[in-house]
Amino acid sequence: MDNIVRVADNIITSLGFSTKENFENLKQGKSGIQLTTDPKITQVPMPCSQVDSEKLNAEFSKIGNSDQFTRLEKMMILSIQDSVNHSGIDPSKEDSLFVFSSVKGNIDLIEDENHPFEKERINLWAIAEKVSGFFNSKTKPIFVSNACISGATAIITAAQYLANKKYKHAIVCGGDIISEFTPSGFQSFKAVSDEPCKPFDASRTGITLGEGVGTIILSTDKNAVKEENPVVFRGGANTNDANHISGPSRTGDGLYFAIKKAFKQAGKSDTNIDYISAHGTATPYNDEMESKAISWAKLNHVPVNSLKGYWGHTLGAAGIIECIAGIHSIKENCLIKSLGYSEHGVSEPLNVIKNFEEKEIRNFLKTASGFGGSNAAVYFSTLNAD
Amino acid sequence: MESIISDYCIIKPHKVTVNGKTEITDTEKSEFGAFMKSIYKHYEIKYPKYFKMDNLCKIAFLASEIILKNNNAIQEINPDRVGVIIQNSHSSLDTDSKYYETIKDKSNYFPSPAVFVYTLPNVMIGEICIRNKFQGENTCFISRDFDPEFLTDYVNELLDSDKIDACITGWADYIEGEYSAILFLVRKNKENKKDNISFKPEIINRLIN
């Protein structure tokens, strides 16, 4: 596939409210993870990556009424607005489709009996209607909730849907917030690390949670981009490893199949990849499984990182913001250091990126895995790349 | 190429319909749990993991079992090429509320991983994949109402682009005692037959009403 171009994007996390700000921090190796003791989030001290609420409300009040939207909706609207501003696309036109992803949506409303919103606002589709409504969208939004691969699935869904030519442009936006709900659940699984997460490291003990939103605008209209050599979506696939609802396959077969199918859609038969942005949650099982899948796909030589050490595991945003960061690694020809990694801790050899490096990057692969046995792979490259 | 509905199952309060034929009518109007158990028994399903599932997974799982049991069409297809794409309205909200009750009161704080894992709507898809070893495309879409137009567009595109050969697809929803499941087994049409049922929104709307 070479007809779906990336037009514009935005990332909102603890590391900033734009892709530029976030990516600069990644380049400098700066993490947004901090220890929190907020009782509304955790009963024990926990590292986590949070979006500055004061800044969020201040930024939002420039474009809308802060009281009418939930925390997640505000982040989504700001993120979409910034992307749209950089795109020249009119989201209110009938050729623009909205695709959303989130794992828990407005779950903070369940924790606050006195919240000012209508009861139905707890539903994921209500978020889609509110947020796309802000942009006067005339099309029915699509909402994906596929656990930790949701963001990657949303991008694949958008590309799949653009292929049937009903729409020209897709605004793909995904995110999740941190409240009490998610940390308590992961803590009950004993899956949360006491220190900032260390993907692929020998001493890794689990995930660090984060909140954030990402937006990427994809289009089949070549005129929507000014660049001569834009980044294009080549292929993507969701698979299931059919093993266990809360544990990844021991062999990595599901993720390997996803990579294979993404390459098949791209018409790619070689292993010429410049960079892999792994899921790398830093749980013992996930990283081990991923190393096996990467090895099975014969991609051990490819520089790989996990960005979770910078902004934590951002659930419904992860697949999107990590694809955006990968696209900017292509655009800026650089590899971001895999933060938290020092001693190799998975059974297969991997080329984990130890230091920031400037290097020509033309094609990149994003992988993701999650509860429910889900796996996803997304492959982007420059238009001129082979 | 056109795709066709090879089998379908509808579970609504007190009634199970399979390929257009009513197979169970619960005259006692039992509550959800008892009704699901009677379905499980009626079709002689033997799968102990069923009893660990939350209500959303139970209804989606049972509808899939009814379609797939003794199904020759599915046996011919590589499980790696079978997708599971299900739409739902209330996500996992019913279980979310139950889970939240376990952490609400700090003097009685007992979050359970066994409950937490069901606070994800796509776990119903995972359960169906695990049972049948399906490894193809799987996505959970959330929509206010069942949306056959979107679903047919999406699933037909997956079949047409050769990503999958067959798909378990449709709708499953559970919230506070209200429930419904409408699942189809859809596959590529191999030969034109008079009684083929096309996988199109207008046909689906006719079948479910």
Interface residues (C-beta under 8 A of the other chain):
Chain A: Q43 V103 K104 G105 I107 I110 E111 I122 N123 L124 W125 A126 A128 E129 K140 I142 F143 V144 S145 N146 A147 T153 T157 Q160 Y161 A163 N164 K166 E180 F181 S184 G185 F186 Q187 S188 F189 A237 N238 T239 N240 D241 A242 N243 H244 I245 S246 D253 G254 F257 K261 Q265 G370 F371 G372 G373 S374
Chain B: P79 D80 V84 S89 H90 S91 L93 D96 S97 Y99 Y100 I103 K104 K106 Y109 P111 S112 P113 F116 V117 T119 L120 P121 N122 V123 I125 G126 E127 C129 I130 N132 K133 F134 Q135 G136 E137 N138 T139 C140 F141 I142 S143 R144 D147 F150 D153 Y154 E157 L158 S161 K163
